[in-house]
Amino acid sequence: MTAPIFALLEGLFVGTISAIYAAGFEGIIFQALTATIGTLFMMLMLYKSGIIPITQKFRMGVSMAVGAIMLLYLVSWTGYFIGFEVPYLHEGGAIGIGITVVIIGVAALNLLLDFDNFDKGEAAEAPQYMEWFFGMGLIFTLVWLYVEFLRLFSKLQRD
């Protein structure tokens, strides 16, 4: 029941944010989409080849980085309503672009955790409904990655 509602809301979010960026920047949607798909396949190849092993420490490190980014965005969002900005987060320039690149890196590493969830669920013979949870996690990560690429390419076109 909740999956179609979530898909509808996520589609509205992606469509709206894409329209906003497309209005201000020429060709940015295609750039962000190809970068997202390219990152997805690159990380899938890295995962399947075993070049980056998914250990418990790796999982904890990526999860802590994702949590820190979520906290940073929460502070930024709250600051928007209160009247302050997190320095460099939404700005162009070398530091702002660097922050966005780091966030894209963490989102890409999160894809490895998503792929590992599928494999671990299959190995543990998890119930079939768990595929939905893993799939929703993967979609959430891809949307996050897409939005971050939009932010990066908009910053690069501004400067």
C-alpha positions as CSV (number, residue, x, y, z in Angstrom):
1,M,0.0,0.0,0.0
2,T,2.7,2.5,0.9
3,A,5.0,1.6,-2.0
4,P,2.9,3.2,-4.7
5,I,2.4,6.3,-2.5
6,F,6.1,6.6,-1.9
7,A,6.8,6.1,-5.7
8,L,4.3,8.8,-6.6
9,L,5.8,11.3,-4.1
10,E,9.3,10.4,-5.1
11,G,8.4,10.9,-8.8
12,L,6.9,14.2,-8.0
13,F,10.0,15.2,-6.1
14,V,12.4,14.2,-8.9
15,G,10.2,15.7,-11.6
16,T,9.9,19.0,-9.7
17,I,13.5,19.4,-8.9
18,S,14.5,18.4,-12.5
19,A,12.2,21.1,-13.9
20,I,13.6,23.7,-11.5
21,Y,17.2,22.9,-12.5
22,A,16.3,22.5,-16.2
23,A,14.8,26.0,-16.2
24,G,18.1,27.5,-15.0
25,F,20.8,25.4,-16.6
26,E,21.0,24.1,-20.2
27,G,21.4,20.3,-20.6
28,I,21.8,19.7,-16.9
29,I,19.2,16.9,-16.7
30,F,21.0,14.8,-19.4
31,Q,24.3,15.3,-17.7
32,A,23.0,14.3,-14.2
33,L,21.2,11.3,-15.6
34,T,24.1,9.9,-17.5
35,A,26.5,10.6,-14.5
36,T,24.0,8.8,-12.2
37,I,23.7,5.8,-14.5
38,G,27.4,5.7,-15.1
39,T,28.1,5.7,-11.4
40,L,25.5,3.0,-10.9
41,F,27.2,0.7,-13.4
42,M,30.7,1.5,-12.3
43,M,29.9,0.8,-8.6
44,L,28.1,-2.4,-9.7
45,M,31.3,-3.6,-11.5
46,L,33.4,-2.7,-8.5
47,Y,31.1,-4.6,-6.3
48,K,30.9,-7.7,-8.5
49,S,34.7,-7.8,-9.0
50,G,35.3,-7.6,-5.3
51,I,37.8,-4.7,-5.6
52,I,36.1,-3.0,-2.7
53,P,35.2,-5.6,-0.1
54,I,32.1,-4.9,2.0
55,T,33.2,-5.5,5.6
56,Q,31.4,-4.6,8.7
57,K,33.9,-1.7,9.3
58,F,33.2,-0.4,5.7
59,R,29.5,-0.6,6.3
60,M,29.8,1.3,9.6
61,G,32.0,4.0,8.0
62,V,29.6,4.6,5.1
63,S,26.6,4.5,7.4
64,M,28.2,7.1,9.7
65,A,29.1,9.3,6.7
66,V,25.5,9.1,5.4
67,G,24.3,10.0,8.9
68,A,26.6,13.0,9.1
69,I,25.4,14.2,5.7
70,M,21.8,13.8,6.8
71,L,22.5,15.8,9.9
72,L,24.3,18.5,7.9
73,Y,21.2,18.7,5.6
74,L,18.9,18.9,8.5
75,V,20.8,21.7,10.1
76,S,20.9,23.5,6.7
77,W,17.2,23.0,6.2
78,T,16.4,24.2,9.8
79,G,18.7,27.2,9.2
80,Y,16.8,28.2,6.1
81,F,13.7,28.7,8.3
82,I,15.5,30.3,11.2
83,G,17.7,32.6,9.1
84,F,21.2,31.2,8.8
85,E,23.2,29.3,6.2
86,V,25.7,26.4,6.5
87,P,28.8,27.9,5.0
88,Y,29.9,26.6,1.6
89,L,27.2,23.9,1.4
90,H,25.1,25.6,-1.3
91,E,27.8,27.8,-2.7
92,G,29.9,27.5,-5.8
93,G,33.7,27.8,-5.7
94,A,36.3,25.3,-4.9
95,I,35.1,24.4,-1.3
96,G,31.4,24.2,-2.2
97,I,32.2,22.0,-5.3
98,G,34.5,19.9,-3.1
99,I,31.8,19.3,-0.5
100,T,29.4,18.2,-3.2
101,V,32.0,15.8,-4.7
102,V,32.6,14.2,-1.3
103,I,28.8,13.8,-0.8
104,I,28.6,12.2,-4.3
105,G,31.4,9.9,-3.3
106,V,29.5,8.8,-0.1
107,A,26.3,8.3,-2.1
108,A,28.3,6.1,-4.6
109,L,29.7,4.1,-1.7
110,N,26.2,3.7,-0.4
111,L,25.4,1.9,-3.7
112,L,27.8,-0.8,-2.6
113,L,25.9,-1.3,0.6
114,D,22.6,-1.5,-1.4
115,F,24.1,-4.2,-3.7
116,D,25.4,-6.1,-0.6
117,N,22.0,-6.0,1.0
118,F,20.5,-7.9,-2.0
119,D,23.3,-10.5,-1.9
120,K,23.1,-11.0,1.9
121,G,19.3,-11.2,1.8
122,E,19.5,-13.9,-0.9
123,A,22.2,-15.8,1.1
124,A,20.1,-15.6,4.2
125,E,17.0,-16.7,2.3
126,A,15.2,-13.6,3.5
127,P,11.4,-13.4,2.8
128,Q,10.5,-12.2,-0.7
129,Y,9.0,-9.0,0.7
130,M,12.5,-7.9,1.7
131,E,13.2,-7.4,-2.0
132,W,11.0,-4.4,-1.8
133,F,12.9,-2.9,1.1
134,F,16.2,-3.5,-0.6
135,G,14.8,-2.1,-3.9
136,M,13.5,1.0,-2.2
137,G,16.9,1.6,-0.6
138,L,18.5,1.4,-4.0
139,I,16.0,3.8,-5.5
140,F,16.5,6.2,-2.7
141,T,20.3,6.1,-3.1
142,L,19.9,6.7,-6.9
143,V,17.6,9.6,-6.4
144,W,20.0,11.1,-3.8
145,L,22.9,10.6,-6.3
146,Y,21.0,12.2,-9.1
147,V,20.1,15.3,-7.0
148,E,23.7,15.6,-5.9
149,F,24.9,15.5,-9.6
150,L,22.3,18.2,-10.4
151,R,23.8,20.3,-7.6
152,L,27.3,19.7,-8.8
153,F,26.7,20.5,-12.4
154,S,24.7,23.6,-11.5
155,K,27.7,24.8,-9.4
156,L,30.0,24.1,-12.2
157,Q,27.9,26.0,-14.7
158,R,27.5,29.0,-12.3
159,D,31.2,29.5,-12.0
